[in-house]
Amino acid sequence: MAPIQQRVDPLDRVAGEIVPAPSGGPGEAAAVVDLVVAAATATPARLLGLTDVGALEPGRRADLVHLDEGLEVVAVMRCGLWL
């Protein structure tokens, strides 16, 4: 496994980072959602040197959790298979 590297660049988001609430229209809200999703998926995978996770793309392992509006687990997919 690749060593974890600490990054100081403010554009390099990490899991658990506080993201400001949007103050503009729907486009800004969508941008914040993109930052939050990246902070929980692609950034940790990249920092850990994992190349098969972190995004839903062909050739990557599909691990995901489907949540309802109350954030309750509806379904779980692991390695591309619903459990």
PyMOL commands that set and color helices and strands:
alter all, ss='L'
color gray80, all
select helices_A, chain A and resi 26-40+42-47
alter helices_A, ss='H'
color red, helices_A
select strands_A, chain A and resi 64-67+73-78+81-82
alter strands_A, ss='S'
color yellow, strands_A
deselect
rebuild
show_as cartoon
